[in-house]
Amino acid sequence: MSDDIDSKGYYALGIVLFGAIFLLIAWDLAYDYSQGRSWGHLLIELTVLLFAAGGIGLLLHRLYLVRATVYSLGKDLARARQDAERWRNESRELIDGLRAAIDRQFGRWNLSPAEAEIGLLLLKGLSHKELAGIRNTSERTVREQARALYRKAGLDGRASLSAFFLEDLLLPGRPERGHPDENRD
C-alpha cells in the first residue's frame, strides 16, 4: 500500500488539528461547567469532544498502519534486492556469456551502436517512450532505430527479437521427481 499522503505529513497535521479541537472543546467544556451551563449544552460539547478524540484515535491508528506497511514493504524490497543480487552473482558467468552472445549477434546483423543499444533496451522490456527518455531523443527516432534493427535482423518486431534470444532458454525440461505435471499425458 503506497501512501503519499503520509509523506506530506497530512496525518500528523490532522492529529494536531484534532488535538487542538480536543483541547479547545475541553477548555470550553470546563469553563461552561463552571458557569453553570445547561446539561444539554454540556452534553453537546462532550459529544464534540469525543468525536475529536475519536478522530485522533483513527488518525493515529491509520498512521501506525501506514508506517507498519511501509516498514514491511521496505523489508520485502530489501529481501527482493538481496535475492536479485544473489541471483546476479550466482549467474554472473551465464549473464556475461548471454550478453557476449547478444553482442556477437548484433555484430552479425551489422547494427549501429545506437541500434544495438536500442536492441538491448528493448530486450529489457522498455517502451519506446522510456527509451527516448533514457537516450535523450524523440520517440520517433527510437521507433526508426528499432525498425532498422528489425529489418537488418529479418525479424517482425519486439516479440520476435526477444524470442530470437530467449526461446531456447525457455524450453520445458524434464519434470522433477514428484512434480505435479510428471504423470500428465
N, C-alpha and C positions, 0 to 999 in steps of 0.2 A: 504494500500500500504506500504510494508516494503521497506526501502531504506537503505541498509547497506553502500552504497557509502557515504551518508551524514555523517554517524557515523565516517567515516575515514577522514572527512574534505576535501574531494575532491572538493566539491562545493566552499568552501572558498578558496582553493588553486587555482581553476580555476578563481575565481573572482580576486584574487591577480595578477595572471598571465595576465589576460586580462587588468587589471588596469595598470600593468607595461607596457604592449604593448601600451595601450592608451597614457600613459604619454610620452613614448619614441617617439611615432609617432607624438604626439602634439608638443613636443620639436623640433623634426626634421622638421616638417612642418613649424614651426615658423622660424627656422634657414634657411631653404631653401627659404622661402618667403623673408627674409631679404637679402639673397644672390642673389635674382633676378632669381630664377629658373623658368623654363617654366611652364605655366599654366597646361599643360598636366601632368607634373611630380607632381605638387601640387595636381591636381585632383586625381591622383592615390593614393597619400599618404592620402588625405582626405577620399577616399573610404575605405582604410585600417583602418583609424581612426574610421569611422562609423561602420565598421564591429566589431572592438574591443568594441566599445560602445554597439553595439547590443549583443555581447557575454556576456558582463557584465550584461546587462538587462535580457537576457534569463536565465542566471545562478541565478541571484537574484530572478527572478520570480519562477524558479524551487525550489530554496531553501525555499522560502516562502510557496509554495505549499506542499513541503515535511514536513516542520515544522508544518503547519496547519493540515495536515493529521495525523502526529504523535500526535499532541495535541488532535485532535478529537478522535483518536483511544485510547489514554490514558484515556480520559473521558469515552468512551464507555467501556473500560476494567474496570475502577473503578466502573462504574454503574453495570456491569455484576457481578463483585465481591461482590458488596453490595447486589444485588439480590440473588446471591448464598448463601451468609452468612445469609440473612434474611430467605431464604427457609430452610437452615440447622437449624437455630434457631427455626423456626416455626414447623419443622418436627423432631426435636431432639428426642422426645419420640418415634416416629414411627421408626426413623432410628436405635435408640438403640434397640428397640424391634426386628427389622429385623435382626440386627447384632446378637442378642442373639439367635434368631431362627436359623440363619445360623450356628452359633457355635454349637447349640444343634444337628442339623442335621449332621454336620461334626463329632460330637462325636458318633452319632448312626452309622455312616459309619466307625468308628474306624480309622479315618485319623490320621497320624502322625502330629506333629506340622508343619513340613515342607510342607506336603501335604495340610494341612488346609490353610497355608499362600499362597501357590500356588493357591488354590481354590478361596480365596478372591481376589487375584490379577487378576485371570482370569475373575472373575465376574466384576471387574472394567474395563475389556477390554484391558489389557496389552498383548502385544505379548510375545512369548517365549524369543525373544531376549531382550526385555525390562525387563522381569522377571529375566533373567540371570544377567543382569547388576545390577539390584536392589539387588539381593540376592548374588551377587559376586560369581557366579558359572557358569558352562557351560550351553549352550542351551540344550545339550543332557541330562544333569541331570534334568533340568526343564521339558523337554519333558517326561522323565521317571516318574517323580513325578506326572505329570498331568495324564499320563496313569494309574498309580496306583490309583489315585483319582477316575478316571472314572470307573475303574474295580471294586473298592470297592463300589462305588455308584450304579453300574449297569447302567451307562449312556454311551451314544455313543461318547460324546465329549463336547467341549466348549458350543455349542448351546444348547445341552440337559441340561447341568449344569445350564446355565442361565435360560432356560425355567422352570426347576425344581423349582427355587426360585421366578421367576417373572411372570409366566403365569397367576396366579390368580390376580396379580396386574393390568394386562392389559385387563381384561375382559371389554367388552363395557358396559357402564352404560346406563341408560335411557336417551334419548335425553332431553336437557334442553328446556324449553318453548321458542319457536321462533327459535330453531336451524334449519339450512337449511336441515338437514337429517331427521327431525321429520316426514315429510309427505311421505317419500320414502317407497316403498314396499320391 
